Amino acid sequence: MATKWDCLFALVGLKEASLGPIAHGAGTSPSSARQRLLTLVDDGLVYQEGSAYKPEWDNAAVGRISNIMSFCKEKGIDYNLFLTLEFAKIVRIGASAERVSLADFQGISYATVHKYIEYLVRMELVLVVSKKPLLLKFAHHAVFDEVLELFGMKRERRRGARPADAQIYREIEYLFEHYAKTRKDMNLSMAEKNRKVEYAWASAQLSGSQLTFDEAKELVLRDIVPQGKKMGELSMVVNCLISLEYMLKYIEEPLSPGLVLELHRISSFGLGSESFRSAQGASEGQLFRAAAPQEIVPKLERLCQDANEFLSGKRSVQEIVEFSTFVHSEFQHIMPFTDGNARVARLLWNYILIRSEFPLIIIHPNNREEYLSLTKLAREREDEKLNLFFSSTIIDNMRRIEKA
């Protein structure tokens, strides 16, 4: 049965329409559509002029609902699930803490919470940080803020992380050991190729590309160019894949400023400057102050030296995860280039992990807002919070590999 939101979605697409086209767009009868539209008029979301209905764009709620609907349709999600008070309550609780358990959702039935959490995990809007005990992490996504504002709620300031770091590292250690035991028996050739393509697509998306994963696969695997996309978006995906393959080819080589420069040259080919930054500046949206130009080479040399020394010894899983976070953060704050620093930082993060026998780790675009808030858009450097995010990302990746 069509809902009032289905009627509003149809009307937003039509901009202005009489009853018949709205009913057709919502997939319901005119009499049912009329009842839904009257409810929307009473709610102040739609107004009627003669026989025509129009969205009440002066009401900020209409814009929020439209944004939620657009996001859901793009992701293949039923927007009706997002437009309920129960869902808003779940989001408020989940998005206000670094990690939550099912017991935190007090006042909401277990069945309701379980239904929504299962759905959000499947859509990768919630990460399972730990299975035993079950700990969840809500992505820092704009759609959650839209839902909260629609229902007059606010995201509480995130509470400090619970003392579960040891549990998280135990989870990573278990997955790492399982991966080490089983990868020799796996036929990884095609799976690894697909992961490389997914990495290139995801890294490009994190840097602003709008290509879908299917378009990226068609582009790099079948040389089919998607229609209506900018050349820069296409180049970025291809460059991300080539730079990844270059890094993997020389993965056993010591890290050096020369290797970093080459990774940047490949990942930024045709997209902008390929040399070290020669002036103080900031990339679009950047809030932190980067190293002065004269500091870039000395700091980069020191970072490479630290990385090579770290990789020369036997390290624990916790040390590997934390040092890889440090390398990403330190490189981003050096900011050697005018553009493309984040793409190289993700490669160097993976360089440390792969050299330490981890698989290729992908930061999914669903977590773009949270990732950017901890890196490029962070006013202060907070490696502990970034490390928690990366730990969750590693767990999520390794579980997917385990299930594959």
Secondary structure, DSSP 8 states (H G I E B T S, - for coil): ---HHHHHHHHHHHSSB-HHHHHHHHTS-HHHHHHHHHHHHHTTSEEEETTEEEE-TTSHHHHHHHHHHHHHHHHT--HHHHSSHHHHHHHHHHHTBSSB-GGG-TTS-HHHHHHHHHHHHHTTSEEEEETTTTEEEE---HHHHHHHHHTT------B---S-HHHHHHHHHHHHHHHHHHGGGS--HHHHHHHHHHHHHHHHHHTT----HHHHHHHHHH----TT--HHHHHHHHHHHHHHHHHHHTTTS---HHHHHHHHHHHTTTTS--S---S----TT--S----GGGHHHHHHHHHHHHHHHHTS---HHHHHHHHHHHHHHHHHH--SSS-HHHHHHHHHHHHHHHTT-------GGGHHHHHHHTTT-SS--HHHHHHHHHHHHHHHHHHHHH-
